[in-house]
Amino acid sequence: MDKLKGELSFLQQLLKMERNEVRRNLLLGHIQNVEKQMLKLWREERDRKSKQLQNIQDAEAKNMKKE
C-alpha cells in the first residue's frame, strides 16, 4: 500500500507540472488505476480483518457455551 501511495504522490506531482493535454490525460488515467488498486487493497484488508474478528467472536461464543 505504501508503494502505491508513493506512486500516487509522484504521479500527482507530475500532473501539476505537465502542460501537454494528452500527457495530462494519460497521467489522470494512470492515477485512477492506482487509486482503484489502493481501494481494492483497502477493501481486501478490511474484509480480512472483519473475518478475523468474526472468527474470534465465534470462538469466544463457543467457549462461553462450553462453560
Phi and psi in degrees as GROMACS dihedral restraints (atoms count N, CA, C in turn):
[ dihedral_restraints ]
;  ai    aj    ak    al  type     phi  dphi    fc
    3     4     5     6     1   -62.7    20    10
    4     5     6     7     1   -37.0    20    10
    6     7     8     9     1   -61.8    20    10
    7     8     9    10     1   -43.1    20    10
    9    10    11    12     1   -66.6    20    10
   10    11    12    13     1   -37.8    20    10
   12    13    14    15     1   -63.2    20    10
   13    14    15    16     1   -41.6    20    10
   15    16    17    18     1   -64.4    20    10
   16    17    18    19     1   -42.2    20    10
   18    19    20    21     1   -64.1    20    10
   19    20    21    22     1   -41.6    20    10
   21    22    23    24     1   -63.0    20    10
   22    23    24    25     1   -44.4    20    10
   24    25    26    27     1   -61.0    20    10
   25    26    27    28     1   -44.5    20    10
   27    28    29    30     1   -60.6    20    10
   28    29    30    31     1   -46.4    20    10
   30    31    32    33     1   -64.3    20    10
   31    32    33    34     1   -37.4    20    10
   33    34    35    36     1   -66.1    20    10
   34    35    36    37     1   -37.0    20    10
   36    37    38    39     1   -66.5    20    10
   37    38    39    40     1   -42.2    20    10
   39    40    41    42     1   -60.8    20    10
   40    41    42    43     1   -41.2    20    10
   42    43    44    45     1   -61.4    20    10
   43    44    45    46     1   -39.0    20    10
   45    46    47    48     1   -63.0    20    10
   46    47    48    49     1   -33.3    20    10
   48    49    50    51     1   -89.7    20    10
   49    50    51    52     1   -22.9    20    10
   51    52    53    54     1   -74.4    20    10
   52    53    54    55     1   132.9    20    10
   54    55    56    57     1  -106.3    20    10
   55    56    57    58     1   -24.4    20    10
   57    58    59    60     1   -73.2    20    10
   58    59    60    61     1   123.5    20    10
   60    61    62    63     1   -64.0    20    10
   61    62    63    64     1   -38.8    20    10
   63    64    65    66     1   -63.8    20    10
   64    65    66    67     1   -46.3    20    10
   66    67    68    69     1   -66.9    20    10
   67    68    69    70     1   -34.6    20    10
   69    70    71    72     1   -61.8    20    10
   70    71    72    73     1   -43.4    20    10
   72    73    74    75     1   -65.0    20    10
   73    74    75    76     1   -38.8    20    10
   75    76    77    78     1   -63.0    20    10
   76    77    78    79     1   -43.6    20    10
   78    79    80    81     1   -62.7    20    10
   79    80    81    82     1   -42.0    20    10
   81    82    83    84     1   -61.3    20    10
   82    83    84    85     1   -41.0    20    10
   84    85    86    87     1   -63.5    20    10
   85    86    87    88     1   -41.0    20    10
   87    88    89    90     1   -67.6    20    10
   88    89    90    91     1   -39.8    20    10
   90    91    92    93     1   -60.0    20    10
   91    92    93    94     1   -43.3    20    10
   93    94    95    96     1   -62.3    20    10
   94    95    96    97     1   -39.5    20    10
   96    97    98    99     1   -63.4    20    10
   97    98    99   100     1   -42.9    20    10
   99   100   101   102     1   -63.8    20    10
  100   101   102   103     1   -42.1    20    10
  102   103   104   105     1   -62.4    20    10
  103   104   105   106     1   -39.2    20    10
  105   106   107   108     1   -63.8    20    10
  106   107   108   109     1   -41.5    20    10
  108   109   110   111     1   -62.9    20    10
  109   110   111   112     1   -42.1    20    10
  111   112   113   114     1   -63.6    20    10
  112   113   114   115     1   -43.1    20    10
  114   115   116   117     1   -63.1    20    10
  115   116   117   118     1   -41.3    20    10
  117   118   119   120     1   -62.0    20    10
  118   119   120   121     1   -45.7    20    10
  120   121   122   123     1   -63.4    20    10
  121   122   123   124     1   -40.6    20    10
  123   124   125   126     1   -62.3    20    10
  124   125   126   127     1   -43.8    20    10
  126   127   128   129     1   -64.5    20    10
  127   128   129   130     1   -41.9    20    10
  129   130   131   132     1   -62.2    20    10
  130   131   132   133     1   -42.9    20    10
  132   133   134   135     1   -63.7    20    10
  133   134   135   136     1   -44.7    20    10
  135   136   137   138     1   -60.8    20    10
  136   137   138   139     1   -45.1    20    10
  138   139   140   141     1   -65.4    20    10
  139   140   141   142     1   -39.0    20    10
  141   142   143   144     1   -64.2    20    10
  142   143   144   145     1   -43.8    20    10
  144   145   146   147     1   -66.9    20    10
  145   146   147   148     1   -37.7    20    10
  147   148   149   150     1   -63.5    20    10
  148   149   150   151     1   -42.3    20    10
  150   151   152   153     1   -65.5    20    10
  151   152   153   154     1   -41.2    20    10
  153   154   155   156     1   -60.9    20    10
  154   155   156   157     1   -44.4    20    10
  156   157   158   159     1   -63.0    20    10
  157   158   159   160     1   -42.5    20    10
  159   160   161   162     1   -63.2    20    10
  160   161   162   163     1   -40.4    20    10
  162   163   164   165     1   -63.3    20    10
  163   164   165   166     1   -40.6    20    10
  165   166   167   168     1   -63.9    20    10
  166   167   168   169     1   -45.6    20    10
  168   169   170   171     1   -63.4    20    10
  169   170   171   172     1   -39.8    20    10
  171   172   173   174     1   -63.3    20    10
  172   173   174   175     1   -42.2    20    10
  174   175   176   177     1   -65.4    20    10
  175   176   177   178     1   -40.5    20    10
  177   178   179   180     1   -65.3    20    10
  178   179   180   181     1   -40.8    20    10
  180   181   182   183     1   -64.3    20    10
  181   182   183   184     1   -39.8    20    10
  183   184   185   186     1   -64.0    20    10
  184   185   186   187     1   -41.5    20    10
  186   187   188   189     1   -67.2    20    10
  187   188   189   190     1   -35.5    20    10
  189   190   191   192     1   -66.0    20    10
  190   191   192   193     1   -36.4    20    10
  192   193   194   195     1   -68.3    20    10
  193   194   195   196     1   -33.0    20    10
  195   196   197   198     1   -67.3    20    10
  196   197   198   199     1   -33.3    20    10
